[in-house]
């Protein structure tokens, strides 16, 4: 038997307090995803792969989420149609429920391009180096597998991402609570949240209040393009 109360009136299920909180969380996630739209003459959603995980604490709460998430993608697409925003080709949205989250929900976003098996460059941090061949590289305290872990409390869990587009790499600031500075040609600039900055050979990214930079090294062939 489910560990929640269900009120039935005229054949309809009325939301309990737990349901209402879940509805609010779902709306918050939809708002956040809609906030990823880059506005302009042709509004554009800037990611082609999105995974949303909602926290659950019991089997009963799992059952609460099922009907709420069944039409999640349809609601998301409806919101984008309202602002005349088209999703990119090959867009993928995955929804999951987990009992391992500390936060009410987690949104993971990336722009994915199939690797071309050609090295575009590398990201260097301390003694580590990640070769870039088209994959997305997450930066933060708890990055996705294959990312750069920044052991600094001033850095967000999902601080930023290095994404490949048209054989060039861009740094995208995901965190809205912690900053990133870009050092290029001796000058610092702040990277705005959700903004993408095309990386040039020798660029240095300082995340949060950290003093150890992440350095972008382009291959000789690709450094000629910048």
N, C-alpha and C positions, 0 to 999 in steps of 0.2 A: 504494500500500500504506500502511496506517495506520502512523503512527510510535508504536506502542505494542504491547506484548505481550499476547496474549489466551490465557489458559489454558482449555482445554476439557476438562472431566471429566464423563463420562456425559451428554454433550450439553448441559451447562450452562456458561455463561460465568462464570468466577470473577473477581471484581474485582482489578485490579492495584493497585499503590500509588497511582497517579494516580486510579484509580476511587475508592479508599477516601477520598482527600482530598476528591473531589467529593461523595461521599455525606455526609461530615461537614459540608461547606459547605451542602449542601441542607438538612440537619437544623437547622443553625444558623439559616438563613433561616426555616424553618418555626417554630422556637422564637420568633424575633423577631416574626413575624406573629401568632402566638398570644398574644404579650405585649401586642398592641394591643387585646385584648378588654377591655371595661369590665365588670367583674364586678358582680353584684347579683342581685336576684331573677330578673331576665331578662338574662343576659349578652348584651352587644351589641358587635359589631365596629364600630369607629368610623369606618371608611372605606368608600366604595362604589366606589372605583377604585384599583387597585393595579397597579404595574408593577415586576417584578423582573428585573434584568439581572445575568447571571453573567459573570465574566471568563473569556476563553479566550485562549490564546496561539498556537494552531496549528490547522490543519485536523484533525489527529488528536484534539486535545482537544475540538473541536466534536463529533466522533463520540462521545466519551465522554459528553458532556452530553445528547445526544439521548434515550437511553432513560431517563436519570435525571429528565428534565424532562417526559417524556410523561405521567406520572401525578402531576405536582406538585400540580395543582389538586385532584385527587381525594384526595390525602393531606391537603391543607390542610382540605378540607371534612370529612374524617373526624375530624380533630382537633377541629374546632368542634362536631361532633355529639356527641363524647365529653363535652364540657362543656355540652351543651344550648344552644349559641349559634347563633342564626340569622343568616345574612348579610342585609344590607339589600337591598331591592328594587333591581333593576338593577345588582347587583354585577358588576364586571368585573375579571378578573385577567389580565394580559398577562405573558408570559415571553419573555425574549430572551437571546441570548448575544452578547457584544461583545469585541473585542480592544483597545478604547480605554480600558477602566477601569483606574485605578491600584489600586483596592481589589478584593478577591475578589468582591464583589457590591455591588449598589446597590438599595435599596428606595425607590420613590417612591409616596407615598400621598396621596390627596385625597378630600374629600367634595365631589362635584360636583352642582350644581343648575343646570338650564338657565337661562341669563340671562333676566331678565324685562324687559330693556331699560329698567330704571328704576334711577336712581342711588340707591344706599343711602348712599354716603358716599365718602370718599377716604382713602388712606394717603399721608402726606407725609413725605419724608425728604430733609433738606437742601433743595435747590432743586427736587427732583423731586416729582411728585404722580401717583398712580395712582387713577383713578376706579373705584369699585367698583359693579358691576352684577350681581353674582351669581357671578363667577368666583372661583377660588382663587388666591391670591397667595402665592408662596413667598418666604421670606426666608433669606438665607445668603450664604456666600462664592461658591457656584456654584449659584444658584437656577435653577429651570426658566424657560424663556422667559416673559416677562411678569412676572417677579418683581422683587424689590428686592435688588440686589447690595450686600452689606455688606463693604467692603474693610477687614477687621479680623481679624487672626489669632486673636483670642480667640473668634471666632464660628465655629460649625460650618458645614460645607458645606451641610447641610440643617438650618438652625437652627430654623425654625418656619414656620407657615403661617397666613394669614388665610383662613378658610373661611366660607361663607355657609350659614346654616340658618334656615329659616322667616323670611326677610327680615331677619335680624340677622347681624352678623359676629362671629366668635369668633377669638381667637388661640389656636393650638394649638402647644405647645412640643414640637418633635420631638427636639431634642438632649438627650442625657442627660449630656453631659460639659461643657456650657457653659450658663450660666444666662441667664435673662431676668427683668428687674424691670419691674413695672408701676407707674407713678406715676398715682394717681387721687386727686383732692381733697386733694392735698398729702401723701399717704401712699404709701410704697413697699410692694409685696408681691412675693414671688417666685412665678413661674409654674412649677408642678410639671411634670415631663416627662409628655407624653401627656395632659395636662389641658387642657381648653378653657375659656377665660375670655371671657365675653360682653363685647364692647367697647362703651364709652360715649363719647359726644362729649367730646373733649379728652383721652382716655387717651393716655399716653406710654409707649412700650415701649423699654427700654434692653437691647439684646442684647449678651451677653458683657460685656466691660469697656468698651464703647463709651460715649462721652459725647454722641453725637448721637442724639436720640430719633426713633422712628417715631411719628408723631402720627396718631391716628384722628379724622377729622372727619366726623360724621354730617350728612346733609342735614337741613334744618329739619323735614321731615315725620317722618323716622325718629328724630331726636333726641328727639321728643316721647314716643316709646315707652319710653325708658329712664328 
